[in-house]
Amino acid sequence: MKFGEVVGGQKVGKTQSNQQKTYSELFAEYMRQLQIKGRAEQTLKSYSYHSKYFIEFLGSDVYCKDITSKTLEDYILYLQDAKHIE
């Protein structure tokens, strides 16, 4: 086995954990997986549309390790107040 070689679907060596990725990086990976699985174009558009609200709420792209359950609770309140979504 060589460093960087793919074995059984896994890359050998160092990989970037999800905690070390930004929300946008991880969201892009998620969207790619949905495309591979053949999700409807409207589903992908809807997810992208709603992801923009989350980035707007955060104020900038953040590392996933910095997103906590409190962040998500605050986001729900933000949507209920600012966007009038229930």
CYANA upper distance limits for C-alpha pairs under 8 A (distance plus 0.5 A):
  1 MET  CA      5 GLU  CA      7.17
  1 MET  CA     12 VAL  CA      8.13
  2 LYS  CA     12 VAL  CA      7.59
  3 PHE  CA     12 VAL  CA      5.91
  3 PHE  CA     13 GLY  CA      5.75
  4 GLY  CA     11 LYS  CA      6.21
  4 GLY  CA     12 VAL  CA      5.50
  4 GLY  CA     13 GLY  CA      6.21
  4 GLY  CA     14 LYS  CA      8.50
  5 GLU  CA     11 LYS  CA      6.14
  5 GLU  CA     12 VAL  CA      5.91
  6 VAL  CA     10 GLN  CA      5.83
  6 VAL  CA     11 LYS  CA      4.74
  6 VAL  CA     12 VAL  CA      6.55
  7 VAL  CA     11 LYS  CA      6.67
  7 VAL  CA     12 VAL  CA      7.40
 11 LYS  CA     15 THR  CA      8.06
 16 GLN  CA     20 GLN  CA      6.75
 16 GLN  CA     21 LYS  CA      7.63
 17 SER  CA     21 LYS  CA      7.33
 18 ASN  CA     26 LEU  CA      7.47
 18 ASN  CA     64 CYS  CA      7.29
 18 ASN  CA     65 LYS  CA      8.45
 19 GLN  CA     63 TYR  CA      7.28
 19 GLN  CA     64 CYS  CA      5.61
 19 GLN  CA     65 LYS  CA      5.13
 20 GLN  CA     63 TYR  CA      6.82
 20 GLN  CA     64 CYS  CA      7.27
 20 GLN  CA     65 LYS  CA      7.31
 21 LYS  CA     25 GLU  CA      6.52
 21 LYS  CA     26 LEU  CA      6.84
 21 LYS  CA     63 TYR  CA      6.06
 21 LYS  CA     64 CYS  CA      6.52
 22 THR  CA     26 LEU  CA      6.83
 22 THR  CA     61 ASP  CA      6.89
 22 THR  CA     62 VAL  CA      5.78
 22 THR  CA     63 TYR  CA      4.50
 22 THR  CA     64 CYS  CA      5.95
 23 TYR  CA     27 PHE  CA      6.44
 23 TYR  CA     61 ASP  CA      6.73
 23 TYR  CA     62 VAL  CA      6.36
 23 TYR  CA     63 TYR  CA      6.38
 23 TYR  CA     64 CYS  CA      5.95
 24 SER  CA     28 ALA  CA      6.55
 24 SER  CA     61 ASP  CA      7.02
 25 GLU  CA     29 GLU  CA      6.94
 26 LEU  CA     30 TYR  CA      6.69
 27 PHE  CA     31 MET  CA      6.62
 28 ALA  CA     32 ARG  CA      6.68
 29 GLU  CA     33 GLN  CA      6.84
 30 TYR  CA     34 LEU  CA      6.85
 31 MET  CA     35 GLN  CA      6.74
 31 MET  CA     44 LEU  CA      7.50
 32 ARG  CA     36 ILE  CA      6.73
 33 GLN  CA     37 LYS  CA      6.70
 34 LEU  CA     38 GLY  CA      6.81
 34 LEU  CA     39 ARG  CA      6.05
 34 LEU  CA     44 LEU  CA      8.09
 35 GLN  CA     39 ARG  CA      6.23
 35 GLN  CA     44 LEU  CA      8.30
 39 ARG  CA     43 THR  CA      7.11
 39 ARG  CA     44 LEU  CA      7.59
 40 ALA  CA     44 LEU  CA      7.07
 41 GLU  CA     45 LYS  CA      6.72
 42 GLN  CA     46 SER  CA      6.55
 43 THR  CA     47 TYR  CA      6.72
 44 LEU  CA     48 SER  CA      6.72
 45 LYS  CA     49 TYR  CA      6.55
 46 SER  CA     50 HIS  CA      6.72
 47 TYR  CA     51 SER  CA      6.51
 48 SER  CA     52 LYS  CA      6.96
 49 TYR  CA     53 TYR  CA      7.70
 50 HIS  CA     54 PHE  CA      7.32
 51 SER  CA     55 ILE  CA      6.91
 52 LYS  CA     56 GLU  CA      6.56
 53 TYR  CA     57 PHE  CA      6.63
 54 PHE  CA     58 LEU  CA      6.71
 54 PHE  CA     75 TYR  CA      7.79
 55 ILE  CA     59 GLY  CA      6.64
 55 ILE  CA     60 SER  CA      6.49
 55 ILE  CA     61 ASP  CA      6.77
 56 GLU  CA     60 SER  CA      7.49
 57 PHE  CA     75 TYR  CA      7.30
 57 PHE  CA     78 TYR  CA      7.99
 58 LEU  CA     62 VAL  CA      7.99
 62 VAL  CA     66 ASP  CA      7.24
 62 VAL  CA     67 ILE  CA      8.19
 63 TYR  CA     67 ILE  CA      7.72
 67 ILE  CA     71 THR  CA      6.28
 67 ILE  CA     72 LEU  CA      7.95
 68 THR  CA     72 LEU  CA      7.06
 69 SER  CA     73 GLU  CA      6.66
 70 LYS  CA     74 ASP  CA      6.50
 71 THR  CA     75 TYR  CA      6.61
 72 LEU  CA     76 ILE  CA      6.75
 73 GLU  CA     77 LEU  CA      6.92
 74 ASP  CA     78 TYR  CA      6.58
 75 TYR  CA     79 LEU  CA      6.69
 76 ILE  CA     80 GLN  CA      6.70
 77 LEU  CA     81 ASP  CA      6.55
 78 TYR  CA     82 ALA  CA      6.04
 78 TYR  CA     83 LYS  CA      7.74
 79 LEU  CA     83 LYS  CA      5.33
 79 LEU  CA     84 HIS  CA      6.75
 79 LEU  CA     85 ILE  CA      6.26
 79 LEU  CA     86 GLU  CA      8.28
 80 GLN  CA     84 HIS  CA      5.28
 80 GLN  CA     85 ILE  CA      5.36
 80 GLN  CA     86 GLU  CA      6.18
 81 ASP  CA     85 ILE  CA      8.13
